[in-house]
C-alpha cells in the first residue's frame, strides 16, 4: 500500500521509499524515512495534494510523491 492510498485520519508507518537516488533523497529530506509514523490529515477534493503530519510538522505532498512512499497500517 502507498501513502496515496491511505485513509484520512489513519496513522501509518513508512516501510520503503521508491524512486531514483535524487528523488528518494528529496523525500527523505522532508523527514519521511523508513520506520517513521505519518498521520494522514486530509486529502484535497480532487485528490491532490495529500496533507500529512510527520515528525511534528504538517506537510503537503503531491499524489506523485505520495505514490512513491510504501506504508503499512500502524
N, CA, C and O atoms as a Maestro MAE file, in Angstrom:
{
 s_m_m2io_version
 :::
 2.0.0
}

f_m_ct {
 s_m_title
 :::
 protein
 m_atom[296] {
  # First column is atom index #
  i_m_mmod_type
  r_m_x_coord
  r_m_y_coord
  r_m_z_coord
  i_m_residue_number
  s_m_chain_name
  s_m_pdb_residue_name
  s_m_pdb_atom_name
  i_m_atomic_number
  :::
  1 25 0.846 -1.171 0.000 1 A "UNK " " N  " 7
  2 3 0.000 0.000 0.000 1 A "UNK " " CA " 6
  3 2 0.895 1.239 0.000 1 A "UNK " " C  " 6
  4 15 1.979 1.232 0.585 1 A "UNK " " O  " 8
  5 25 0.437 2.287 -0.653 2 A "UNK " " N  " 7
  6 3 1.216 3.521 -0.708 2 A "UNK " " CA " 6
  7 2 0.524 4.615 0.098 2 A "UNK " " C  " 6
  8 15 -0.645 4.492 0.463 2 A "UNK " " O  " 8
  9 25 1.253 5.667 0.362 3 A "UNK " " N  " 7
  10 3 0.709 6.803 1.107 3 A "UNK " " CA " 6
  11 2 -0.473 7.421 0.373 3 A "UNK " " C  " 6
  12 15 -1.384 7.963 0.999 3 A "UNK " " O  " 8
  13 25 -0.459 7.342 -0.924 4 A "UNK " " N  " 7
  14 3 -1.564 7.873 -1.727 4 A "UNK " " CA " 6
  15 2 -2.872 7.136 -1.416 4 A "UNK " " C  " 6
  16 15 -3.946 7.730 -1.499 4 A "UNK " " O  " 8
  17 25 -2.793 5.861 -1.063 5 A "UNK " " N  " 7
  18 3 -3.973 5.038 -0.805 5 A "UNK " " CA " 6
  19 2 -4.457 5.102 0.639 5 A "UNK " " C  " 6
  20 15 -5.526 4.572 0.944 5 A "UNK " " O  " 8
  21 25 -3.707 5.730 1.527 6 A "UNK " " N  " 7
  22 3 -4.061 5.757 2.956 6 A "UNK " " CA " 6
  23 2 -5.340 6.547 3.195 6 A "UNK " " C  " 6
  24 15 -5.609 7.544 2.524 6 A "UNK " " O  " 8
  25 25 -6.109 6.088 4.150 7 A "UNK " " N  " 7
  26 3 -7.367 6.736 4.503 7 A "UNK " " CA " 6
  27 2 -7.109 7.940 5.415 7 A "UNK " " C  " 6
  28 15 -6.187 7.923 6.230 7 A "UNK " " O  " 8
  29 25 -7.919 8.965 5.273 8 A "UNK " " N  " 7
  30 3 -7.821 10.157 6.113 8 A "UNK " " CA " 6
  31 2 -8.096 9.764 7.559 8 A "UNK " " C  " 6
  32 15 -9.023 9.004 7.839 8 A "UNK " " O  " 8
  33 25 -7.280 10.291 8.478 9 A "UNK " " N  " 7
  34 3 -7.459 10.024 9.895 9 A "UNK " " CA " 6
  35 2 -6.696 8.816 10.411 9 A "UNK " " C  " 6
  36 15 -6.809 8.474 11.588 9 A "UNK " " O  " 8
  37 25 -5.922 8.163 9.553 10 A "UNK " " N  " 7
  38 3 -5.160 6.998 9.991 10 A "UNK " " CA " 6
  39 2 -3.702 7.349 10.216 10 A "UNK " " C  " 6
  40 15 -3.179 8.303 9.641 10 A "UNK " " O  " 8
  41 25 -3.059 6.564 11.062 11 A "UNK " " N  " 7
  42 3 -1.621 6.685 11.275 11 A "UNK " " CA " 6
  43 2 -0.968 5.472 10.627 11 A "UNK " " C  " 6
  44 15 -1.380 4.335 10.857 11 A "UNK " " O  " 8
  45 25 0.048 5.722 9.820 12 A "UNK " " N  " 7
  46 3 0.726 4.658 9.088 12 A "UNK " " CA " 6
  47 2 2.230 4.726 9.365 12 A "UNK " " C  " 6
  48 15 2.739 5.724 9.876 12 A "UNK " " O  " 8
  49 25 2.924 3.646 9.018 13 A "UNK " " N  " 7
  50 3 4.372 3.572 9.202 13 A "UNK " " CA " 6
  51 2 5.017 3.356 7.833 13 A "UNK " " C  " 6
  52 15 4.563 2.515 7.059 13 A "UNK " " O  " 8
  53 25 6.064 4.106 7.536 14 A "UNK " " N  " 7
  54 3 6.769 4.001 6.253 14 A "UNK " " CA " 6
  55 2 7.595 2.713 6.241 14 A "UNK " " C  " 6
  56 15 8.359 2.448 7.169 14 A "UNK " " O  " 8
  57 25 7.433 1.918 5.184 15 A "UNK " " N  " 7
  58 3 8.213 0.685 5.050 15 A "UNK " " CA " 6
  59 2 9.294 0.804 3.988 15 A "UNK " " C  " 6
  60 15 10.335 0.154 4.083 15 A "UNK " " O  " 8
  61 25 9.050 1.647 2.958 16 A "UNK " " N  " 7
  62 3 10.022 1.769 1.871 16 A "UNK " " CA " 6
  63 2 9.737 3.028 1.070 16 A "UNK " " C  " 6
  64 15 8.586 3.448 0.952 16 A "UNK " " O  " 8
  65 25 10.780 3.626 0.521 17 A "UNK " " N  " 7
  66 3 10.630 4.767 -0.382 17 A "UNK " " CA " 6
  67 2 11.198 4.346 -1.725 17 A "UNK " " C  " 6
  68 15 12.356 3.937 -1.820 17 A "UNK " " O  " 8
  69 25 10.378 4.448 -2.761 18 A "UNK " " N  " 7
  70 3 10.791 4.044 -4.097 18 A "UNK " " CA " 6
  71 2 11.208 5.257 -4.917 18 A "UNK " " C  " 6
  72 15 10.860 6.392 -4.588 18 A "UNK " " O  " 8
  73 25 11.952 5.008 -5.981 19 A "UNK " " N  " 7
  74 3 12.372 6.084 -6.867 19 A "UNK " " CA " 6
  75 2 13.881 6.099 -7.024 19 A "UNK " " C  " 6
  76 15 14.591 5.336 -6.369 19 A "UNK " " O  " 8
  77 25 14.369 6.977 -7.901 20 A "UNK " " N  " 7
  78 3 15.813 7.064 -8.103 20 A "UNK " " CA " 6
  79 2 16.473 7.791 -6.931 20 A "UNK " " C  " 6
  80 15 15.783 8.320 -6.059 20 A "UNK " " O  " 8
  81 25 17.783 7.817 -6.910 21 A "UNK " " N  " 7
  82 3 18.542 8.350 -5.784 21 A "UNK " " CA " 6
  83 2 18.187 9.766 -5.380 21 A "UNK " " C  " 6
  84 15 17.926 10.025 -4.205 21 A "UNK " " O  " 8
  85 25 18.170 10.691 -6.335 22 A "UNK " " N  " 7
  86 3 17.903 12.100 -6.027 22 A "UNK " " CA " 6
  87 2 16.466 12.282 -5.539 22 A "UNK " " C  " 6
  88 15 16.208 13.078 -4.636 22 A "UNK " " O  " 8
  89 25 15.541 11.546 -6.135 23 A "UNK " " N  " 7
  90 3 14.137 11.647 -5.757 23 A "UNK " " CA " 6
  91 2 13.929 11.124 -4.342 23 A "UNK " " C  " 6
  92 15 13.240 11.761 -3.545 23 A "UNK " " O  " 8
  93 25 14.514 9.973 -4.018 24 A "UNK " " N  " 7
  94 3 14.423 9.402 -2.673 24 A "UNK " " CA " 6
  95 2 15.040 10.345 -1.648 24 A "UNK " " C  " 6
  96 15 14.505 10.517 -0.552 24 A "UNK " " O  " 8
  97 25 16.148 10.943 -2.000 25 A "UNK " " N  " 7
  98 3 16.835 11.862 -1.096 25 A "UNK " " CA " 6
  99 2 15.957 13.069 -0.785 25 A "UNK " " C  " 6
  100 15 15.925 13.533 0.355 25 A "UNK " " O  " 8
  101 25 15.250 13.576 -1.779 26 A "UNK " " N  " 7
  102 3 14.362 14.728 -1.590 26 A "UNK " " CA " 6
  103 2 13.224 14.376 -0.630 26 A "UNK " " C  " 6
  104 15 12.875 15.173 0.241 26 A "UNK " " O  " 8
  105 25 12.654 13.195 -0.788 27 A "UNK " " N  " 7
  106 3 11.576 12.746 0.106 27 A "UNK " " CA " 6
  107 2 12.122 12.598 1.531 27 A "UNK " " C  " 6
  108 15 11.472 13.015 2.490 27 A "UNK " " O  " 8
  109 25 13.299 12.014 1.671 28 A "UNK " " N  " 7
  110 3 13.895 11.824 2.995 28 A "UNK " " CA " 6
  111 2 14.268 13.156 3.633 28 A "UNK " " C  " 6
  112 15 14.209 13.284 4.856 28 A "UNK " " O  " 8
  113 25 14.649 14.148 2.837 29 A "UNK " " N  " 7
  114 3 14.948 15.479 3.369 29 A "UNK " " CA " 6
  115 2 13.721 16.139 3.986 29 A "UNK " " C  " 6
  116 15 13.847 17.015 4.841 29 A "UNK " " O  " 8
  117 25 12.535 15.718 3.551 30 A "UNK " " N  " 7
  118 3 11.288 16.235 4.122 30 A "UNK " " CA " 6
  119 2 10.966 15.581 5.459 30 A "UNK " " C  " 6
  120 15 10.013 15.981 6.128 30 A "UNK " " O  " 8
  121 25 11.743 14.588 5.853 31 A "UNK " " N  " 7
  122 3 11.515 13.912 7.130 31 A "UNK " " CA " 6
  123 2 10.825 12.575 7.005 31 A "UNK " " C  " 6
  124 15 10.562 11.921 8.015 31 A "UNK " " O  " 8
  125 25 10.525 12.153 5.789 32 A "UNK " " N  " 7
  126 3 9.857 10.874 5.570 32 A "UNK " " CA " 6
  127 2 10.939 9.816 5.362 32 A "UNK " " C  " 6
  128 15 11.542 9.726 4.292 32 A "UNK " " O  " 8
  129 25 11.171 9.025 6.394 33 A "UNK " " N  " 7
  130 3 12.179 7.973 6.333 33 A "UNK " " CA " 6
  131 2 11.565 6.648 6.753 33 A "UNK " " C  " 6
  132 15 10.483 6.613 7.340 33 A "UNK " " O  " 8
  133 25 12.254 5.568 6.454 34 A "UNK " " N  " 7
  134 3 11.763 4.234 6.801 34 A "UNK " " CA " 6
  135 2 11.564 4.136 8.313 34 A "UNK " " C  " 6
  136 15 12.449 4.487 9.093 34 A "UNK " " O  " 8
  137 25 10.382 3.652 8.713 35 A "UNK " " N  " 7
  138 3 10.071 3.465 10.118 35 A "UNK " " CA " 6
  139 2 9.375 4.635 10.784 35 A "UNK " " C  " 6
  140 15 8.887 4.492 11.905 35 A "UNK " " O  " 8
  141 25 9.311 5.791 10.133 36 A "UNK " " N  " 7
  142 3 8.651 6.941 10.781 36 A "UNK " " CA " 6
  143 2 7.133 6.822 10.644 36 A "UNK " " C  " 6
  144 15 6.617 6.221 9.702 36 A "UNK " " O  " 8
  145 25 6.435 7.416 11.618 37 A "UNK " " N  " 7
  146 3 4.977 7.401 11.621 37 A "UNK " " CA " 6
  147 2 4.445 8.648 10.922 37 A "UNK " " C  " 6
  148 15 4.980 9.745 11.076 37 A "UNK " " O  " 8
  149 25 3.385 8.452 10.156 38 A "UNK " " N  " 7
  150 3 2.746 9.549 9.425 38 A "UNK " " CA " 6
  151 2 1.259 9.517 9.729 38 A "UNK " " C  " 6
  152 15 0.623 8.467 9.638 38 A "UNK " " O  " 8
  153 25 0.704 10.669 10.092 39 A "UNK " " N  " 7
  154 3 -0.733 10.802 10.290 39 A "UNK " " CA " 6
  155 2 -1.308 11.495 9.060 39 A "UNK " " C  " 6
  156 15 -0.866 12.586 8.700 39 A "UNK " " O  " 8
  157 25 -2.288 10.871 8.415 40 A "UNK " " N  " 7
  158 3 -2.913 11.440 7.218 40 A "UNK " " CA " 6
  159 2 -4.018 12.392 7.666 40 A "UNK " " C  " 6
  160 15 -5.062 11.952 8.147 40 A "UNK " " O  " 8
  161 25 -3.789 13.688 7.509 41 A "UNK " " N  " 7
  162 3 -4.726 14.712 7.993 41 A "UNK " " CA " 6
  163 2 -5.904 14.901 7.054 41 A "UNK " " C  " 6
  164 15 -7.057 14.821 7.477 41 A "UNK " " O  " 8
  165 25 -5.623 15.150 5.789 42 A "UNK " " N  " 7
  166 3 -6.710 15.327 4.826 42 A "UNK " " CA " 6
  167 2 -6.201 15.208 3.408 42 A "UNK " " C  " 6
  168 15 -5.000 15.252 3.141 42 A "UNK " " O  " 8
  169 25 -7.157 15.055 2.507 43 A "UNK " " N  " 7
  170 3 -6.854 14.974 1.083 43 A "UNK " " CA " 6
  171 2 -7.716 16.019 0.392 43 A "UNK " " C  " 6
  172 15 -8.903 16.150 0.692 43 A "UNK " " O  " 8
  173 25 -7.132 16.748 -0.514 44 A "UNK " " N  " 7
  174 3 -7.870 17.776 -1.246 44 A "UNK " " CA " 6
  175 2 -9.026 17.141 -2.024 44 A "UNK " " C  " 6
  176 15 -8.965 15.956 -2.352 44 A "UNK " " O  " 8
  177 25 -10.068 17.903 -2.322 45 A "UNK " " N  " 7
  178 3 -11.245 17.351 -3.011 45 A "UNK " " CA " 6
  179 2 -10.932 16.592 -4.304 45 A "UNK " " C  " 6
  180 15 -11.592 15.598 -4.607 45 A "UNK " " O  " 8
  181 25 -9.958 17.036 -5.049 46 A "UNK " " N  " 7
  182 3 -9.603 16.338 -6.285 46 A "UNK " " CA " 6
  183 2 -8.474 15.325 -6.070 46 A "UNK " " C  " 6
  184 15 -7.966 14.743 -7.029 46 A "UNK " " O  " 8
  185 25 -8.089 15.120 -4.817 47 A "UNK " " N  " 7
  186 3 -7.094 14.094 -4.502 47 A "UNK " " CA " 6
  187 2 -5.656 14.580 -4.489 47 A "UNK " " C  " 6
  188 15 -4.754 13.805 -4.172 47 A "UNK " " O  " 8
  189 25 -5.420 15.817 -4.818 48 A "UNK " " N  " 7
  190 3 -4.050 16.312 -4.869 48 A "UNK " " CA " 6
  191 2 -4.019 17.721 -4.284 48 A "UNK " " C  " 6
  192 15 -4.722 18.576 -4.822 48 A "UNK " " O  " 8
  193 25 -3.293 18.028 -3.268 49 A "UNK " " N  " 7
  194 3 -2.298 17.233 -2.548 49 A "UNK " " CA " 6
  195 2 -2.886 16.484 -1.353 49 A "UNK " " C  " 6
  196 15 -4.061 16.620 -1.013 49 A "UNK " " O  " 8
  197 25 -2.017 15.690 -0.734 50 A "UNK " " N  " 7
  198 3 -2.338 14.966 0.488 50 A "UNK " " CA " 6
  199 2 -1.647 15.704 1.627 50 A "UNK " " C  " 6
  200 15 -0.450 15.980 1.547 50 A "UNK " " O  " 8
  201 25 -2.383 16.027 2.683 51 A "UNK " " N  " 7
  202 3 -1.797 16.738 3.816 51 A "UNK " " CA " 6
  203 2 -1.539 15.736 4.936 51 A "UNK " " C  " 6
  204 15 -2.441 15.013 5.359 51 A "UNK " " O  " 8
  205 25 -0.287 15.704 5.414 52 A "UNK " " N  " 7
  206 3 0.113 14.743 6.441 52 A "UNK " " CA " 6
  207 2 0.819 15.453 7.588 52 A "UNK " " C  " 6
  208 15 1.257 16.596 7.455 52 A "UNK " " O  " 8
  209 25 0.921 14.756 8.716 53 A "UNK " " N  " 7
  210 3 1.741 15.222 9.830 53 A "UNK " " CA " 6
  211 2 2.851 14.206 9.996 53 A "UNK " " C  " 6
  212 15 2.588 13.019 10.186 53 A "UNK " " O  " 8
  213 25 4.090 14.665 9.926 54 A "UNK " " N  " 7
  214 3 5.252 13.799 10.069 54 A "UNK " " CA " 6
  215 2 6.268 14.500 10.969 54 A "UNK " " C  " 6
  216 15 6.622 15.656 10.736 54 A "UNK " " O  " 8
  217 25 6.728 13.798 11.987 55 A "UNK " " N  " 7
  218 3 7.728 14.321 12.928 55 A "UNK " " CA " 6
  219 2 7.323 15.660 13.549 55 A "UNK " " C  " 6
  220 15 8.173 16.514 13.800 55 A "UNK " " O  " 8
  221 25 6.014 15.840 13.797 56 A "UNK " " N  " 7
  222 3 5.537 17.033 14.479 56 A "UNK " " CA " 6
  223 2 5.253 18.237 13.601 56 A "UNK " " C  " 6
  224 15 4.906 19.300 14.117 56 A "UNK " " O  " 8
  225 25 5.387 18.106 12.307 57 A "UNK " " N  " 7
  226 3 5.040 19.242 11.454 57 A "UNK " " CA " 6
  227 2 4.149 18.785 10.306 57 A "UNK " " C  " 6
  228 15 4.121 17.607 9.948 57 A "UNK " " O  " 8
  229 25 3.424 19.739 9.741 58 A "UNK " " N  " 7
  230 3 2.496 19.439 8.665 58 A "UNK " " CA " 6
  231 2 3.172 19.611 7.315 58 A "UNK " " C  " 6
  232 15 3.970 20.524 7.103 58 A "UNK " " O  " 8
  233 25 2.826 18.705 6.412 59 A "UNK " " N  " 7
  234 3 3.461 18.677 5.101 59 A "UNK " " CA " 6
  235 2 2.401 18.326 4.066 59 A "UNK " " C  " 6
  236 15 1.531 17.493 4.319 59 A "UNK " " O  " 8
  237 25 2.475 18.956 2.911 60 A "UNK " " N  " 7
  238 3 1.579 18.614 1.802 60 A "UNK " " CA " 6
  239 2 2.410 17.954 0.718 60 A "UNK " " C  " 6
  240 15 3.463 18.460 0.329 60 A "UNK " " O  " 8
  241 25 1.924 16.811 0.232 61 A "UNK " " N  " 7
  242 3 2.617 16.058 -0.809 61 A "UNK " " CA " 6
  243 2 1.738 15.923 -2.039 61 A "UNK " " C  " 6
  244 15 0.525 15.745 -1.930 61 A "UNK " " O  " 8
  245 25 2.349 16.007 -3.196 62 A "UNK " " N  " 7
  246 3 1.624 15.720 -4.428 62 A "UNK " " CA " 6
  247 2 1.326 14.226 -4.496 62 A "UNK " " C  " 6
  248 15 2.004 13.425 -3.853 62 A "UNK " " O  " 8
  249 25 0.316 13.853 -5.270 63 A "UNK " " N  " 7
  250 3 -0.025 12.439 -5.426 63 A "UNK " " CA " 6
  251 2 1.165 11.646 -5.945 63 A "UNK " " C  " 6
  252 15 1.398 10.518 -5.512 63 A "UNK " " O  " 8
  253 25 1.914 12.225 -6.863 64 A "UNK " " N  " 7
  254 3 3.067 11.554 -7.451 64 A "UNK " " CA " 6
  255 2 4.100 11.220 -6.370 64 A "UNK " " C  " 6
  256 15 4.673 10.131 -6.384 64 A "UNK " " O  " 8
  257 25 4.342 12.138 -5.439 65 A "UNK " " N  " 7
  258 3 5.291 11.897 -4.354 65 A "UNK " " CA " 6
  259 2 4.739 10.873 -3.372 65 A "UNK " " C  " 6
  260 15 5.477 10.006 -2.904 65 A "UNK " " O  " 8
  261 25 3.450 10.964 -3.055 66 A "UNK " " N  " 7
  262 3 2.828 10.037 -2.119 66 A "UNK " " CA " 6
  263 2 2.813 8.615 -2.670 66 A "UNK " " C  " 6
  264 15 2.851 7.653 -1.903 66 A "UNK " " O  " 8
  265 25 2.759 8.476 -3.980 67 A "UNK " " N  " 7
  266 3 2.748 7.154 -4.621 67 A "UNK " " CA " 6
  267 2 4.067 6.418 -4.405 67 A "UNK " " C  " 6
  268 15 4.090 5.188 -4.464 67 A "UNK " " O  " 8
  269 25 5.144 7.117 -4.163 68 A "UNK " " N  " 7
  270 3 6.466 6.504 -4.016 68 A "UNK " " CA " 6
  271 2 6.762 6.050 -2.587 68 A "UNK " " C  " 6
  272 15 7.792 5.423 -2.343 68 A "UNK " " O  " 8
  273 25 5.872 6.357 -1.639 69 A "UNK " " N  " 7
  274 3 6.098 6.014 -0.239 69 A "UNK " " CA " 6
  275 2 5.255 4.786 0.117 69 A "UNK " " C  " 6
  276 15 4.029 4.867 0.200 69 A "UNK " " O  " 8
  277 25 5.925 3.650 0.326 70 A "UNK " " N  " 7
  278 3 5.242 2.418 0.707 70 A "UNK " " CA " 6
  279 2 4.987 2.459 2.216 70 A "UNK " " C  " 6
  280 15 5.858 2.861 2.987 70 A "UNK " " O  " 8
  281 25 3.784 2.038 2.631 71 A "UNK " " N  " 7
  282 3 3.403 2.130 4.035 71 A "UNK " " CA " 6
  283 2 2.720 0.856 4.507 71 A "UNK " " C  " 6
  284 15 2.364 -0.014 3.713 71 A "UNK " " O  " 8
  285 25 2.548 0.770 5.831 72 A "UNK " " N  " 7
  286 3 1.697 -0.260 6.417 72 A "UNK " " CA " 6
  287 2 0.905 0.407 7.533 72 A "UNK " " C  " 6
  288 15 1.335 1.413 8.097 72 A "UNK " " O  " 8
  289 25 -0.262 -0.163 7.848 73 A "UNK " " N  " 7
  290 3 -1.098 0.384 8.924 73 A "UNK " " CA " 6
  291 2 -0.400 0.180 10.250 73 A "UNK " " C  " 6
  292 15 0.299 -0.814 10.451 73 A "UNK " " O  " 8
  293 25 -0.590 1.118 11.148 74 A "UNK " " N  " 7
  294 3 0.021 1.008 12.472 74 A "UNK " " CA " 6
  295 2 -0.834 0.134 13.356 74 A "UNK " " C  " 6
  296 15 -0.495 -0.088 14.518 74 A "UNK " " O  " 8
  :::
 }
 m_bond[295] {
  # First column is bond index #
  i_m_from
  i_m_to
  i_m_order
  :::
  1 1 2 1
  2 2 3 1
  3 3 4 2
  4 3 5 1
  5 5 6 1
  6 6 7 1
  7 7 8 2
  8 7 9 1
  9 9 10 1
  10 10 11 1
  11 11 12 2
  12 11 13 1
  13 13 14 1
  14 14 15 1
  15 15 16 2
  16 15 17 1
  17 17 18 1
  18 18 19 1
  19 19 20 2
  20 19 21 1
  21 21 22 1
  22 22 23 1
  23 23 24 2
  24 23 25 1
  25 25 26 1
  26 26 27 1
  27 27 28 2
  28 27 29 1
  29 29 30 1
  30 30 31 1
  31 31 32 2
  32 31 33 1
  33 33 34 1
  34 34 35 1
  35 35 36 2
  36 35 37 1
  37 37 38 1
  38 38 39 1
  39 39 40 2
  40 39 41 1
  41 41 42 1
  42 42 43 1
  43 43 44 2
  44 43 45 1
  45 45 46 1
  46 46 47 1
  47 47 48 2
  48 47 49 1
  49 49 50 1
  50 50 51 1
  51 51 52 2
  52 51 53 1
  53 53 54 1
  54 54 55 1
  55 55 56 2
  56 55 57 1
  57 57 58 1
  58 58 59 1
  59 59 60 2
  60 59 61 1
  61 61 62 1
  62 62 63 1
  63 63 64 2
  64 63 65 1
  65 65 66 1
  66 66 67 1
  67 67 68 2
  68 67 69 1
  69 69 70 1
  70 70 71 1
  71 71 72 2
  72 71 73 1
  73 73 74 1
  74 74 75 1
  75 75 76 2
  76 75 77 1
  77 77 78 1
  78 78 79 1
  79 79 80 2
  80 79 81 1
  81 81 82 1
  82 82 83 1
  83 83 84 2
  84 83 85 1
  85 85 86 1
  86 86 87 1
  87 87 88 2
  88 87 89 1
  89 89 90 1
  90 90 91 1
  91 91 92 2
  92 91 93 1
  93 93 94 1
  94 94 95 1
  95 95 96 2
  96 95 97 1
  97 97 98 1
  98 98 99 1
  99 99 100 2
  100 99 101 1
  101 101 102 1
  102 102 103 1
  103 103 104 2
  104 103 105 1
  105 105 106 1
  106 106 107 1
  107 107 108 2
  108 107 109 1
  109 109 110 1
  110 110 111 1
  111 111 112 2
  112 111 113 1
  113 113 114 1
  114 114 115 1
  115 115 116 2
  116 115 117 1
  117 117 118 1
  118 118 119 1
  119 119 120 2
  120 119 121 1
  121 121 122 1
  122 122 123 1
  123 123 124 2
  124 123 125 1
  125 125 126 1
  126 126 127 1
  127 127 128 2
  128 127 129 1
  129 129 130 1
  130 130 131 1
  131 131 132 2
  132 131 133 1
  133 133 134 1
  134 134 135 1
  135 135 136 2
  136 135 137 1
  137 137 138 1
  138 138 139 1
  139 139 140 2
  140 139 141 1
  141 141 142 1
  142 142 143 1
  143 143 144 2
  144 143 145 1
  145 145 146 1
  146 146 147 1
  147 147 148 2
  148 147 149 1
  149 149 150 1
  150 150 151 1
  151 151 152 2
  152 151 153 1
  153 153 154 1
  154 154 155 1
  155 155 156 2
  156 155 157 1
  157 157 158 1
  158 158 159 1
  159 159 160 2
  160 159 161 1
  161 161 162 1
  162 162 163 1
  163 163 164 2
  164 163 165 1
  165 165 166 1
  166 166 167 1
  167 167 168 2
  168 167 169 1
  169 169 170 1
  170 170 171 1
  171 171 172 2
  172 171 173 1
  173 173 174 1
  174 174 175 1
  175 175 176 2
  176 175 177 1
  177 177 178 1
  178 178 179 1
  179 179 180 2
  180 179 181 1
  181 181 182 1
  182 182 183 1
  183 183 184 2
  184 183 185 1
  185 185 186 1
  186 186 187 1
  187 187 188 2
  188 187 189 1
  189 189 190 1
  190 190 191 1
  191 191 192 2
  192 191 193 1
  193 193 194 1
  194 194 195 1
  195 195 196 2
  196 195 197 1
  197 197 198 1
  198 198 199 1
  199 199 200 2
  200 199 201 1
  201 201 202 1
  202 202 203 1
  203 203 204 2
  204 203 205 1
  205 205 206 1
  206 206 207 1
  207 207 208 2
  208 207 209 1
  209 209 210 1
  210 210 211 1
  211 211 212 2
  212 211 213 1
  213 213 214 1
  214 214 215 1
  215 215 216 2
  216 215 217 1
  217 217 218 1
  218 218 219 1
  219 219 220 2
  220 219 221 1
  221 221 222 1
  222 222 223 1
  223 223 224 2
  224 223 225 1
  225 225 226 1
  226 226 227 1
  227 227 228 2
  228 227 229 1
  229 229 230 1
  230 230 231 1
  231 231 232 2
  232 231 233 1
  233 233 234 1
  234 234 235 1
  235 235 236 2
  236 235 237 1
  237 237 238 1
  238 238 239 1
  239 239 240 2
  240 239 241 1
  241 241 242 1
  242 242 243 1
  243 243 244 2
  244 243 245 1
  245 245 246 1
  246 246 247 1
  247 247 248 2
  248 247 249 1
  249 249 250 1
  250 250 251 1
  251 251 252 2
  252 251 253 1
  253 253 254 1
  254 254 255 1
  255 255 256 2
  256 255 257 1
  257 257 258 1
  258 258 259 1
  259 259 260 2
  260 259 261 1
  261 261 262 1
  262 262 263 1
  263 263 264 2
  264 263 265 1
  265 265 266 1
  266 266 267 1
  267 267 268 2
  268 267 269 1
  269 269 270 1
  270 270 271 1
  271 271 272 2
  272 271 273 1
  273 273 274 1
  274 274 275 1
  275 275 276 2
  276 275 277 1
  277 277 278 1
  278 278 279 1
  279 279 280 2
  280 279 281 1
  281 281 282 1
  282 282 283 1
  283 283 284 2
  284 283 285 1
  285 285 286 1
  286 286 287 1
  287 287 288 2
  288 287 289 1
  289 289 290 1
  290 290 291 1
  291 291 292 2
  292 291 293 1
  293 293 294 1
  294 294 295 1
  295 295 296 2
  :::
 }
}
